[in-house]
Amino acid sequence: MKVLIVEDEDLAVRKLRKLVQEVDPTLEVAGITASIEDTVGWLKNNPAPDLIFMDIELADGQSFEIFEQVEVNSTVIFTTSYDEYALQAFKVNSIDYLLKPIQKDDLQRSLKKFRDLKVRRQEVSAPSAPAFNLDKLLRELQLQQPKEYRRRFLVRLGQRLLSIEVQDIAFFFTDERFSFFKTWNNQKYLIDYTLDELEDALDPGMFFRINRGVIVTHSTVEQIQPYFGNRLSLTLKPVFEKEAIVSREKVSDFKVWMGK
């Protein structure tokens, strides 16, 4: 099977080429391009490869522009150092999305998806095969992707911008319609997200929303006490100036989460 590598970093090309050969020696690298312009020209003047490994950030722009300039009939696996392009990647011919540095296990998983897709396409060509819905299959493959949760937040401190890792955050809370978080060293930062948005963006294994106004981590919960109305009262560290009450409908799930 023929493979095209679209990558503008020589070291990344060498690493990917070596990894591809280790994982599947039957794959032949038919070409290597380093820009949008080069890739469009290559695709126009060569037979379509079976598979394209495509970096998103190229020297002359984002590789999504390639799909606007030429018809891409090959299956695509995107490679990138950034995690914010996943949804956009699945709007084109992509079946997977690999974050750099690419790990051998991740590449093997992606190639298995590719082979499974190829088998499904071959089955479609059989006279007795049921109708094949490529869009449906791609949606199924997308749903199989592990969700990428927020790993850091960019906040302002005076005239400076700071990048705070999520593991340095003790809890999130709202105060007069604004959202904040506190770090383990008791620093308070304003953030431009609602708690609804945060609840969806944070790893539920690490964070739990105890009520409409507070999201906690395991380690921030210092004490748990019964509270009237079948609720729970939490003592948090660092100190939380307001009450941290687990709402009645969340008590059961909170107990399960705390036990994990």
C-alpha positions as CSV (number, residue, x, y, z in Angstrom):
1,M,0.0,0.0,0.0
2,K,1.2,3.5,-0.9
3,V,1.6,6.2,1.7
4,L,2.1,10.0,1.4
5,I,3.7,11.9,4.3
6,V,2.9,15.6,4.6
7,E,5.2,17.1,7.1
8,D,7.5,20.1,7.2
9,E,10.0,19.0,9.9
10,D,12.8,16.7,8.7
11,L,13.2,15.0,12.1
12,A,9.4,14.3,12.3
13,V,9.5,12.8,8.8
14,R,12.4,10.5,9.7
15,K,10.7,9.4,12.9
16,L,7.3,8.8,11.3
17,R,8.9,6.9,8.3
18,K,10.8,4.7,10.7
19,L,7.8,4.1,12.9
20,V,5.6,3.2,9.9
21,Q,8.1,0.7,8.7
22,E,8.3,-0.9,12.2
23,V,4.6,-1.2,12.6
24,D,3.7,-2.3,9.0
25,P,6.5,-3.1,6.6
26,T,4.0,-3.5,3.8
27,L,3.4,0.2,3.7
28,E,5.5,2.0,1.0
29,V,6.2,5.7,1.4
30,A,5.4,6.9,-2.2
31,G,6.1,10.6,-1.5
32,I,6.9,13.3,1.1
33,T,5.7,16.9,0.9
34,A,6.4,19.8,3.2
35,S,3.8,22.4,2.3
36,I,0.3,23.0,1.1
37,E,1.5,24.0,-2.4
38,D,3.8,20.9,-2.7
39,T,1.0,18.6,-1.5
40,V,-1.6,20.0,-3.9
41,G,0.9,19.6,-6.8
42,W,1.8,16.1,-5.7
43,L,-1.8,14.9,-5.5
44,K,-2.6,16.4,-8.9
45,N,0.3,14.7,-10.6
46,N,0.4,11.3,-8.9
47,P,-2.0,8.4,-8.4
48,A,-3.9,8.8,-5.1
49,P,-2.1,7.0,-2.3
50,D,-3.9,4.6,-0.1
51,L,-3.2,6.6,3.0
52,I,-1.9,10.1,3.9
53,F,-0.2,11.0,7.2
54,M,-0.8,14.8,7.2
55,D,0.6,17.3,9.7
56,I,-1.9,20.1,10.3
57,E,0.5,23.1,10.9
58,L,2.6,23.5,7.7
59,A,5.0,26.3,6.8
60,D,2.5,28.0,4.5
61,G,-0.7,27.4,6.5
62,Q,-3.0,24.7,7.9
63,S,-3.3,21.6,5.8
64,F,-7.1,21.8,5.8
65,E,-6.5,24.2,2.9
66,I,-5.3,21.3,0.8
67,F,-8.9,19.9,0.7
68,E,-10.1,23.2,-0.7
69,Q,-7.7,23.2,-3.6
70,V,-7.7,19.5,-4.7
71,E,-9.9,16.5,-4.4
72,V,-8.4,14.1,-1.9
73,N,-9.5,10.6,-2.4
74,S,-7.2,9.0,0.1
75,T,-7.8,8.1,3.7
76,V,-6.1,10.6,6.0
77,I,-4.6,10.3,9.4
78,F,-3.7,13.7,10.9
79,T,-0.6,14.3,13.0
80,T,-0.1,17.4,15.1
81,S,1.4,18.8,18.2
82,Y,-1.9,20.5,19.1
83,D,-5.1,19.1,20.4
84,E,-7.6,21.8,19.3
85,Y,-8.2,20.6,15.7
86,A,-9.7,17.2,16.4
87,L,-13.3,18.1,15.3
88,Q,-12.2,20.0,12.3
89,A,-10.0,17.0,11.2
90,F,-13.0,14.7,11.1
91,K,-14.9,17.0,8.7
92,V,-12.6,15.8,5.9
93,N,-11.3,12.4,5.0
94,S,-9.7,11.7,8.3
95,I,-10.2,8.5,10.3
96,D,-7.8,9.4,13.1
97,Y,-5.9,12.2,14.8
98,L,-2.4,11.5,16.4
99,L,-0.7,13.9,18.8
100,K,3.0,14.3,18.5
101,P,5.3,12.7,19.6
102,I,3.5,9.8,18.0
103,Q,3.6,6.6,20.0
104,K,3.9,3.2,18.5
105,D,0.6,1.9,20.1
106,D,-1.3,4.9,18.8
107,L,0.0,4.4,15.3
108,Q,-0.9,0.7,15.4
109,R,-4.4,1.6,16.5
110,S,-4.8,4.1,13.7
111,L,-3.6,1.6,11.1
112,K,-6.0,-1.0,12.4
113,K,-8.8,1.5,11.8
114,F,-7.5,2.0,8.3
115,R,-7.4,-1.7,7.6
116,D,-10.9,-2.2,9.1
117,L,-12.2,0.6,6.9
118,K,-10.6,-0.9,3.8
119,V,-12.2,-4.3,4.5
120,R,-15.6,-2.7,4.9
121,R,-15.2,-1.0,1.6
122,Q,-14.2,-4.2,-0.1
123,E,-17.3,-5.9,1.4
124,V,-19.4,-3.2,-0.1
125,S,-18.3,-4.2,-3.6
126,A,-19.6,-7.7,-3.2
127,P,-23.0,-8.3,-4.8
128,S,-24.7,-9.5,-1.7
129,A,-23.2,-6.8,0.6
130,P,-25.5,-4.5,2.5
131,A,-25.5,-0.8,1.8
132,F,-22.4,0.9,3.1
133,N,-22.6,4.3,4.7
134,L,-19.2,5.9,4.8
135,D,-20.4,9.0,6.7
136,K,-21.9,6.7,9.4
137,L,-18.7,4.7,9.7
138,L,-16.7,7.9,10.1
139,R,-19.0,9.1,12.8
140,E,-18.6,5.8,14.6
141,L,-14.9,6.0,14.3
142,Q,-15.0,9.6,15.7
143,L,-17.1,8.5,18.7
144,Q,-14.4,5.9,19.4
145,Q,-11.8,8.6,19.9
146,P,-10.9,9.2,23.5
147,K,-12.1,12.7,24.5
148,E,-9.4,15.3,24.9
149,Y,-9.9,17.1,28.3
150,R,-8.6,20.5,29.2
151,R,-5.0,20.4,30.4
152,R,-4.3,24.0,31.2
153,F,-5.8,27.5,31.4
154,L,-4.3,30.8,30.4
155,V,-5.1,33.5,33.0
156,R,-4.1,37.1,33.6
157,L,-2.0,38.3,36.6
158,G,-1.6,42.0,36.3
159,Q,0.0,42.7,33.0
160,R,1.2,39.1,32.6
161,L,-0.4,35.9,31.2
162,L,0.1,32.7,33.1
163,S,-0.5,29.1,31.9
164,I,-1.9,27.1,34.8
165,E,-1.9,23.3,34.6
166,V,-5.2,21.6,35.7
167,Q,-3.4,19.5,38.2
168,D,-2.4,22.7,40.0
169,I,-6.1,23.7,40.5
170,A,-7.9,22.8,43.7
171,F,-11.5,23.9,42.8
172,F,-13.6,26.1,40.5
173,F,-16.4,28.3,41.6
174,T,-18.7,31.2,40.6
175,D,-19.0,34.5,42.4
176,E,-21.5,37.2,41.3
177,R,-21.8,35.7,37.8
178,F,-18.0,35.4,37.3
179,S,-16.0,32.2,37.3
180,F,-12.8,31.6,39.2
181,F,-10.5,28.8,40.3
182,K,-8.1,28.5,43.2
183,T,-4.8,26.8,43.0
184,W,-3.2,24.7,45.7
185,N,-1.1,27.7,46.9
186,N,-4.4,29.6,47.5
187,Q,-4.1,31.9,44.5
188,K,-7.4,32.9,42.9
189,Y,-7.8,33.5,39.2
190,L,-10.6,34.8,37.0
191,I,-11.4,32.7,33.9
192,D,-13.7,33.4,31.0
193,Y,-15.7,30.2,31.1
194,T,-19.1,29.2,32.7
195,L,-19.2,26.3,35.0
196,D,-21.3,24.4,32.4
197,E,-18.4,24.9,29.9
198,L,-15.9,23.8,32.5
199,E,-17.8,20.7,33.5
200,D,-17.8,19.6,29.8
201,A,-14.1,20.4,29.3
202,L,-12.7,18.8,32.5
203,D,-11.8,15.2,33.1
204,P,-14.7,13.8,35.2
205,G,-12.2,11.4,36.9
206,M,-10.4,14.4,38.4
207,F,-13.3,17.0,38.8
208,F,-16.8,16.8,40.1
209,R,-19.5,19.5,40.1
210,I,-21.1,19.4,43.5
211,N,-23.7,22.1,42.8
212,R,-24.5,24.9,40.3
213,G,-21.6,27.0,41.6
214,V,-18.7,24.7,42.6
215,I,-16.4,22.1,40.9
216,V,-14.0,20.2,43.2
217,T,-11.1,17.8,43.0
218,H,-10.7,14.8,45.3
219,S,-7.7,16.2,47.2
220,T,-9.4,19.5,48.0
221,V,-12.1,17.8,50.0
222,E,-10.8,17.8,53.6
223,Q,-14.0,16.9,55.5
224,I,-17.5,15.6,54.6
225,Q,-20.4,16.1,56.9
226,P,-24.1,15.5,56.7
227,Y,-26.2,18.5,55.9
228,F,-29.9,19.1,56.2
229,G,-32.1,18.1,53.3
230,N,-30.1,14.9,52.6
231,R,-27.2,17.0,51.4
232,L,-23.5,17.0,52.3
233,S,-21.3,19.9,53.6
234,L,-17.7,19.9,52.5
235,T,-14.7,21.6,54.0
236,L,-12.3,22.5,51.3
237,K,-8.6,23.2,51.3
238,P,-7.3,25.8,50.5
239,V,-10.0,27.7,52.3
240,F,-13.3,28.4,50.4
241,E,-15.0,31.5,51.8
242,K,-18.5,30.3,50.9
243,E,-20.4,27.1,51.7
244,A,-19.5,24.0,49.6
245,I,-22.7,22.0,49.7
246,V,-23.3,18.8,47.6
247,S,-26.8,19.1,46.2
248,R,-29.3,16.4,47.0
249,E,-29.4,14.9,43.5
250,K,-25.6,14.7,43.3
251,V,-24.9,13.0,46.6
252,S,-25.0,9.4,45.4
253,D,-22.8,10.2,42.4
254,F,-20.4,12.2,44.6
255,K,-19.9,9.3,47.0
256,V,-19.1,7.0,44.1
257,W,-16.7,9.5,42.6
258,M,-15.0,10.1,46.0
259,G,-14.4,6.4,46.3
260,K,-12.6,6.0,42.9
